[in-house]
Amino acid sequence: MWGGRFAAGPASVMREINASIPFDKRLWKQDIAGSKAHVAMLAKQGIVSAEDAQAISGGLDTIAAEYEASGVPVNLDLEDIHMVTESRLAELIGPAAGRLHTARSRNDQVATDFRLWVRDAIDEVEAGLEQLQQALLARAEEHDDAVMPGFTHLQSAQPVTLGHHLMAYREMVRRDRSRFADARARLNECPLGAAALAGTGFPIDRHATAAALGFAKPTDNSLDSVSDRDFALDYLMAATQLALHLSRLAEEFIIWASQPFGFIKLPDAYSTGSSIMPQKRNPDAAELVRGHAGRIMGCMNALCVTMKGLPLAYSKDMQDDKPPVFEAHDLIGLSIAAMTGMIETVTFRTDRMRALAESGFATATDLADWLVREANVPFREAHHITGRAVAAAESAGTPLADLPIETLKAIDPRIDERIYAVLTVDASVASRKSHGGTAPDQVRARIAQARKEKA
Ligand code: ARG
């Protein structure tokens, strides 16, 4: 393509290090769409003739059909998707193909293609998150009053409901969706027409190409247009945050599926067995969701490091922007789908959850709160009295609710029979009625409201 200036061809390692076609072939649809919008605008502006534009556009359609049918040919000599397509166009329609690149550079071309690709990627993630959210809502609704131990420090803390716990993840997904929506809105400006870096002297219409490609407007600075990869970083950062959330639920599923917990049974479809230990049902899908989060974060980090300190405008380093985005997108898609599938099909052992909630003295705070409320005991003293009650229950090997009233009165005479009403796990969760609390009424209200929210 630059034979006019060069006498010798590239070294073979140069060919190899320089080529992005092995991975940027994934941009082919966006590249064709961008070129068609560009050539239509060139014709409308009288920069190329209507006949040439028609030949170019028809040729691009033929190439799209070829790629669709048999994939993009990977020819390292042609470097990237832009040149592979343009050289095929020349084979198909002859010298008129050479007019397509008028008033354009690969710098604005690739920036446009990549934005279009990331925009589609966001839409795919968004569709996946919608399903994930529906799965969480459905299972939360099913278990809106199922009591389980709530943990801090992974120590039994206070009883909560399973519905409340699942809805915590729904809140995370809601924030993730808003981050992707933000990223999409910011991305939606078209760099096409910025040319190499300075704009062009041809009388192009950037508003027309922007509109044709579904962008809200053209970008406003040609240097920034070809140097900016914020949109890819926004995507990776939103994906990282989402992956972190998924990894936490994955980790909980792994813990919950372990025999000492026994809170869930993961379906066969998301588990594997062992080649040596016949009893095994390993939570591999959850473990891989947990693992993929590390790789996705690595992709984000990779692009941050690529972009750090790059002078304006385009540098070839920026060709390395695509592999981490492609990789992260594949991994997050799998993670969302696997997590959604697990949520939809996991068996929750609510009897086991309830039993553990009852055995961990999880209503100790309720006892202390009762002393404050009913006997006007200062909280610090109530905490101390309750600690003695827990010690008594522990040595007797019973839940707090099974301690005889004499034992409790011996610890503090201000305790009376009414205490038993607050010591059950059901009473405990029902009492947590503050906004956003775990009381089943609150959980149901939040689920109903969440069903109405767009995201
Ligand atoms: N393959 C290149 C990339 O992905 C396209 C842009 C090439 N621009 C250039 N000035 N060499 O970044």
Residues whose N, C-alpha, C, O or C-beta is under 5 A from the ligand:
A	BS01	LIG	S20 D80 R106 N107 V110 M318 Q319
